[in-house]
Amino acid sequence: MKRDQYPTFIDWWVANEEEYCALSTAQDGKPGPLAELIKTKGQLATLEARAFVSSLVMGDSHKKAGAKRTITQQSKELTILMIVRDIQKEFDCGEHRARDVFLDRHPDICNNNETLRTYMRRAKETLKHAVGRYPPAVVQKGTHSEPE
């Protein structure tokens, strides 16, 4: 079936989950699963996968030179952001204090405030790119709010 025969994109994605997962892995630099999918099925159903393979064949590069943030890294950053936001709700505090609590609770995940701030900034950028805006503040600023 073609994309326009599904009621929503989610339905289309579920029907082609294997291909989208293989594409994501290929975009992270490991094309093996996508290549295997092409061999076994003989075709690609999704426009995104076809565009990716086409750009490789034509020699075009989708990404700039330099280090790439993998889906796994983006997931880690988003998870950290959500944990910090939960801490903000738990203590009714600003991001600064919530980061300190996070560092105390999770030294195995991140033990450096600068790194934690970078993870959170990148997670917010990822959300802005995906949703079109930054996430709203968890705790509203008052007259005695702590600095961010």
N, C-alpha and C positions, 0 to 999 in steps of 0.2 A: 504494500500500500504506500501511497505517497503522502507527504506531509499534510496536504490540504484535505485529506480524507479522515484526519483525526480531529476530534472536537477541540482539543487544546494542545499546546506545545508539551505540556507535562505528559499527556497520553503518548505523544510521538516520542518523547525522550524515553519513557518506560519501554516502549516497543523496540527502541534502538539503544538501550542502555549499554549493551556489550560494545557497540561501536563507539559510543561517546566515551566510555572508559578507556578503550584502546587509543582513541584520539588524544585524550588527556595525557596518557602515558607517553605517547609519541611526542607530544608537544613539550613534555618534560625531558626529552632527549633519549627515550627508549622506544624505538619504533617497532620492536619485535612483535608485540601483540597485534598491532594494526596490520603489519605485513602478513601475519598468520591469518588474520581475519579476511584479508583480501584473497589469500590463497584458497581458503576453505569455502568462502561464499562466492567469490568471483566478482563481487561488485560492492560498492559502498552506497548505502541508502541515504546518508546524511550529506547535506551540502557542505557542512563544516569539514568533514573528513575528506570529501572530494577536493575542496579548496586547498586543504593542507597538503595532500599528496600532489596535487597539480603544482603547487608552489615549489615543492621539493624537486619535481621532475624538471621544472623550468629554471631551477637554480635560484629562485627568489628566496629571501630570508624573511620570515615573519618577525623575528626578534632582533633587537640590536645586539651588537657584540657586548660581551661582559657576562657577569654572573646572572643566572636566571633564578627567580623565586619559583620553586616547584609548588604544585598543588598541596603537597604535604606541608611545606613551610607556611603557605598561606592559611591552611587549616589550623596549624599550631598557633599562628598569630591571632586568628579570629577566636580560637578557644581561650587564649590568654586574655583577650579583651573582654570576653563574656564573663570570665572568672572575676576579673577586676571590677566589672560593673556589678556583679552579684555582691562583692564585698562592699561596694559603695552603698548598695541597698541595705545590706545587713547592718552596717555601722552608721548609715545616714551621713556619709562623709564625702568629701571631694576625691578627685582622682589621685591627688598627691598622697594622701593618707592611705587610700586603698592600695596604691602601689607598694607602700611600706609593708602593709599587712600581707600582701601577696608574696613579697620577697621573704618574709618570715615564715609563711606557711609552705611555700613551694621553692625551696632553694635548689631542688633537683631539676626544676624546669628552667629557672632563670635566677641567677644570684647577683645580678648587676643592675642597678637602677637605670643606667644609660641604655643597656640592651633591652630592658623591659619597656622603656619609653619608645625605643625604635620599633619593637614588635607592635606596640599599641598604635603608633602613628601609621605603620604599614597596614595594620588591620583596618583602621579607619579609612585609609585610602582605598583599600580593596572594597569596602562597603560602599564608598562614594562612587567608585567605578561601576559596581554592580547595581546599585539602587538609584544612583543619581544625586545622593546627598549624604552628608556625614550623619552618623547616629546622633540623636538628641542627647542632651546632658541627662545624667541619671538623677543627680541631686540639683535642685534649682538653687542658684546663688542668692544669698541673702546679704544683709548688711555686715554680718560677721563671718562671711565665707572665707575659707582658707585659699591662698593663692594656688593657681594651677602651674 
